[in-house]
Amino acid sequence: IEARSEAKEAKGMANIAEYRYFKLKHQVNPHFLFNSLNALDCLVCEEKTEQASVYIHKLASVYRYMLKSEEEDFVQLEEELTFVGMYIDLLKVRFPEGFDVIIDVREEDKARFVLPGSIQLLIENATKHNTVDAENPLIIKVTSDSSQVSVSNNLLPKVTKIQSTGLGQKYIRRQYLDLSGKEIQIEKTDSEYKVTLPLL
């Protein structure tokens, strides 16, 4: 009876975790689309038709990956970094200069696993909350060691602060806790913001 009760409780907790995951996941994807459409709208308003066309094609590639990984709890870091490369191309259409992403990930770590879209979300957050300026560029670094991957950036806060829901990081934190029992780490100093994800 006790074993049956524990099994029932565990199943209930798993169902709650799955519900939380899908609820957050279905909030994050529209959130990403909303931001992307805003960027596209800016290009159209500025009559940058060629850039807008390139942007649409790159956005389609990004969504192909998102649909492909829709049913996956975790993906290999190598796949995620390929996706990140496509997303950076997307950002470069909107911001031709003023930011750089430096990826310094060990080859042996690329076979490990991360949450799909987690690194992209952190890069998106960095460009959302910081000024992208050619004279004082935003530098985003993706690094790894044998047990974790980190995304960090120098702090260049926008004059007009963007209201944040914290949805992206909430999604990442909840998913790591529910599926692996591991916490993400967030560090902020006067000059740098850094989020570290466990490699699984």
ABEGO torsion letter per residue (X at the ends): XAAAAAAAAAAAAAAAAAAAAAAAAAAAAAAAAAAAAAAAAAAAAAGBAAAAAAAAAAAAAAAAAAAAAAABABBBAAAAAAAAAAAAAAAAAABABGBBBBBBBBAAAAABBBBBGAAAAAAAAAAAABBBBAABBBBBBBBBBAABBBBBBBBBBBABBBBBAGAAAAAAAAAAAAAAGBBBBBBBBAABBBBBBBBX
